[in-house]
Amino acid sequence: MGKLIAVLPGDGIGPEIVEQALRVLHKVEEAFETKFDYEEALIGGVAFDETGHPLPPETLSLCKRADAILFGAVGGPKWDQIQPPTLRPELGALLPLRKELGLFANLRPARLYPALAGSSALKSDLVGGGLDILVVRELIGGIYFGEPKGRTDNGTRAVDTCVYTQGEIERIARVGFEAARKRSKRLCSVDKANVLETSRLWREMVTRIGSEYPDVELTHILVDNCAMQLVRNPAQFDVIVTENLFGDILSDEASMLTGSLGMLPSASLGTGTFGLYEPIHGSAPDIAGQNKANPLATILSAAMMLRHSFAMEDAAKCVESAVEMALAKGARTADIASGGEEIVGTKVMGDIVIREMN
């Protein structure tokens, strides 16, 4: 038997983009003489509609048996008013899935391919040479998971609690330092240490762990300044490590440097080789089923799966090179078109990437 991939297409455009990533993985099987096993399950709004819960026990069981997860997207306006809120797709599926599986490290590479410089939100003199930033986001701590949480005083008072422990910060800091070692040996830690007690602990722990990595240059920056610097001079950054909420916001900001949310993959990892791989964009229900979605972030997420969960570096590079060649030859979905190019649909973009893998 081959490695088992749990396939969770989810809602909106999820099934369309996951389909293209699966086609790429089938091509990898052929080209690299390997075999994967695939098992699909419900998650998100479609799971709620069918089972009454966005993360059915059968889906969680599959994920725990699998070697990796290929994830599409969850949520949409149809499910925004579900009560209690913990049954909404985002709160009831993705967050608890990450927590249950211990996926504490979220790797979000934001790469601007030279061919897409015209699609970036920034001027060409800032990004014309391309960008390659890696955001390392702590994923299962902080304000998204802290307690107490909820409404009091007849709903007129809301509480969210941000909590971090030394151990949680230490383990994500090590991921950041190890990633920096494999790149340009520069790590920037983002916090709000001038205001938040959790950030003061964060800076203290990252600095302490930094003493074990004398070959890596460590800098600290406040989150508001980081947000400004990303649009002022993004090339100054290489690897960024930060907490859950800040990482969520900053990686979405970084996506606009690359031209579109549709270009950003991600890997959510724990202590072993198991991981969950997904594009960072949402379910885009307004274009679902219309063959308009950009599948490249999902295809690049599959490449990250090959690298991190299956130790198939050559296959990962093959997929990434095929994406780069497709873009260099002018393939564009609507979200990354800067004017004048022929726009292709979801399936044709998948066709082009697969052709470039030959």
Summary of the structure (lengths in Angstrom):
residues: 358
radius of gyration: 19.9
end to end distance: 25.8
largest distance: 62.7
contacts: 1288
relative contact order: 0.16
helix: 47%
strand: 19%
